[in-house]
Amino acid sequence: MGSSTQALLVLTTAPDLEVGRVLARELLDRRLVACISLLPGLESHFRWRGEVQREAEVQLLLKTTPDRLAALEAALAELHPYDLPELLALPVEGGGAAYLAWVAAEVDAGGGPA
């Protein structure tokens, strides 16, 4: 099992699958994430600007490393259509050593395509 400092699971949402796919491609092209899983069919309930809202969304599960988190946050602020996109970074407590090494290699700014 790998160390918790090797990877992060980052959560964000998108308004629909098309936007999720655009975000996924851009973040992959910038090597800010190794992988993004899109989970359509989410219904979010939240308070926004004093009103309770309910929206259909797509959940995005982003796999990255701690050293790419700040750049990932900046990219989401730039690319995301929401005024305040969700960004929750959860430390990975363990995982397959080979998988964690792959995540690290894919987001290495100096690395080339695998």
Contacts in CASP RR format, 6 or more apart in sequence:
PFRMAT RR
TARGET T0000
AUTHOR 0000-0000-0000
METHOD contacts of the structure
MODEL  1
MGSSTQALLVLTTAPDLEVGRVLARELLDRRLVACISLLPGLESHFRWRG
EVQREAEVQLLLKTTPDRLAALEAALAELHPYDLPELLALPVEGGGAAYL
AWVAAEVDAGGGPA
1 94 0 8 1.000
1 95 0 8 1.000
1 96 0 8 1.000
1 97 0 8 1.000
2 94 0 8 1.000
2 95 0 8 1.000
2 96 0 8 1.000
2 97 0 8 1.000
2 100 0 8 1.000
3 94 0 8 1.000
4 91 0 8 1.000
4 92 0 8 1.000
4 93 0 8 1.000
4 94 0 8 1.000
5 66 0 8 1.000
5 91 0 8 1.000
6 65 0 8 1.000
6 92 0 8 1.000
6 100 0 8 1.000
6 103 0 8 1.000
6 104 0 8 1.000
7 63 0 8 1.000
7 64 0 8 1.000
7 65 0 8 1.000
7 92 0 8 1.000
7 95 0 8 1.000
7 100 0 8 1.000
7 103 0 8 1.000
7 104 0 8 1.000
8 63 0 8 1.000
8 64 0 8 1.000
8 65 0 8 1.000
8 66 0 8 1.000
8 69 0 8 1.000
8 89 0 8 1.000
8 90 0 8 1.000
8 91 0 8 1.000
8 92 0 8 1.000
9 61 0 8 1.000
9 62 0 8 1.000
9 63 0 8 1.000
9 89 0 8 1.000
9 90 0 8 1.000
9 92 0 8 1.000
10 33 0 8 1.000
10 61 0 8 1.000
10 62 0 8 1.000
10 63 0 8 1.000
10 64 0 8 1.000
10 69 0 8 1.000
10 72 0 8 1.000
10 87 0 8 1.000
10 88 0 8 1.000
10 89 0 8 1.000
10 90 0 8 1.000
11 59 0 8 1.000
11 60 0 8 1.000
11 61 0 8 1.000
11 62 0 8 1.000
11 86 0 8 1.000
11 87 0 8 1.000
11 88 0 8 1.000
11 90 0 8 1.000
12 23 0 8 1.000
12 60 0 8 1.000
12 62 0 8 1.000
12 76 0 8 1.000
12 80 0 8 1.000
12 85 0 8 1.000
12 86 0 8 1.000
12 87 0 8 1.000
12 88 0 8 1.000
13 42 0 8 1.000
13 44 0 8 1.000
13 57 0 8 1.000
13 58 0 8 1.000
13 59 0 8 1.000
13 60 0 8 1.000
13 82 0 8 1.000
13 85 0 8 1.000
13 86 0 8 1.000
14 20 0 8 1.000
14 23 0 8 1.000
14 38 0 8 1.000
14 57 0 8 1.000
14 58 0 8 1.000
14 60 0 8 1.000
14 80 0 8 1.000
14 81 0 8 1.000
15 55 0 8 1.000
15 56 0 8 1.000
15 57 0 8 1.000
15 58 0 8 1.000
15 81 0 8 1.000
15 82 0 8 1.000
16 56 0 8 1.000
16 57 0 8 1.000
16 58 0 8 1.000
17 38 0 8 1.000
17 40 0 8 1.000
17 58 0 8 1.000
19 58 0 8 1.000
19 81 0 8 1.000
20 38 0 8 1.000
20 58 0 8 1.000
20 60 0 8 1.000
21 38 0 8 1.000
22 79 0 8 1.000
23 36 0 8 1.000
23 60 0 8 1.000
23 76 0 8 1.000
23 79 0 8 1.000
23 80 0 8 1.000
24 33 0 8 1.000
24 36 0 8 1.000
24 38 0 8 1.000
24 60 0 8 1.000
26 75 0 8 1.000
26 79 0 8 1.000
27 33 0 8 1.000
27 36 0 8 1.000
27 62 0 8 1.000
27 72 0 8 1.000
27 75 0 8 1.000
27 76 0 8 1.000
27 79 0 8 1.000
28 36 0 8 1.000
30 71 0 8 1.000
30 75 0 8 1.000
31 68 0 8 1.000
31 106 0 8 1.000
31 107 0 8 1.000
31 108 0 8 1.000
31 109 0 8 1.000
31 111 0 8 1.000
32 64 0 8 1.000
32 68 0 8 1.000
32 71 0 8 1.000
32 72 0 8 1.000
32 75 0 8 1.000
32 107 0 8 1.000
33 62 0 8 1.000
33 63 0 8 1.000
33 64 0 8 1.000
33 68 0 8 1.000
33 72 0 8 1.000
33 106 0 8 1.000
33 107 0 8 1.000
34 63 0 8 1.000
34 64 0 8 1.000
34 102 0 8 1.000
34 103 0 8 1.000
34 104 0 8 1.000
34 105 0 8 1.000
34 106 0 8 1.000
34 107 0 8 1.000
35 62 0 8 1.000
35 63 0 8 1.000
35 103 0 8 1.000
35 106 0 8 1.000
36 60 0 8 1.000
36 61 0 8 1.000
36 62 0 8 1.000
36 63 0 8 1.000
37 60 0 8 1.000
37 61 0 8 1.000
38 58 0 8 1.000
38 59 0 8 1.000
38 60 0 8 1.000
39 58 0 8 1.000
39 59 0 8 1.000
39 60 0 8 1.000
39 61 0 8 1.000
40 58 0 8 1.000
41 56 0 8 1.000
41 57 0 8 1.000
41 58 0 8 1.000
42 56 0 8 1.000
42 57 0 8 1.000
42 58 0 8 1.000
42 59 0 8 1.000
43 54 0 8 1.000
43 55 0 8 1.000
43 56 0 8 1.000
43 57 0 8 1.000
44 53 0 8 1.000
44 54 0 8 1.000
44 55 0 8 1.000
44 56 0 8 1.000
44 57 0 8 1.000
45 52 0 8 1.000
45 53 0 8 1.000
45 54 0 8 1.000
46 52 0 8 1.000
46 53 0 8 1.000
46 55 0 8 1.000
47 53 0 8 1.000
62 72 0 8 1.000
63 103 0 8 1.000
64 72 0 8 1.000
64 103 0 8 1.000
64 107 0 8 1.000
65 103 0 8 1.000
65 104 0 8 1.000
65 107 0 8 1.000
66 89 0 8 1.000
68 107 0 8 1.000
68 109 0 8 1.000
69 89 0 8 1.000
72 87 0 8 1.000
73 87 0 8 1.000
76 85 0 8 1.000
76 87 0 8 1.000
77 85 0 8 1.000
92 100 0 8 1.000
94 100 0 8 1.000
102 114 0 8 1.000
105 111 0 8 1.000
105 114 0 8 1.000
106 114 0 8 1.000
END
